[in-house]
Amino acid sequence: MNNKAQSAQLLSDTDWCELPSVSSETSSPRLTNLSEFLDYRAALRAIAVNPPNNDVSWPTKPQAQWVR
């Protein structure tokens, strides 16, 4: 898989974190580390927009942290 396709797949895998039902302050349970996911997704988008031809240093996917 090339770098652009890989970054698109990794973005797709975390699309769920953009849903208001997991990020809203009034949701229960609520994702408490949304900013980590947003940073991760921004790094993946940068690779997707300008994919390098060589090896990529992929960002580390955060672990979801929830609160009720």
Secondary structure, DSSP 8 states (H G I E B T S, - for coil): --HHHHHHHHHHHTGGGGSHHHHSTT-SSEES-HHHHHHHHHHHHHHHHS--SS-----------EE-
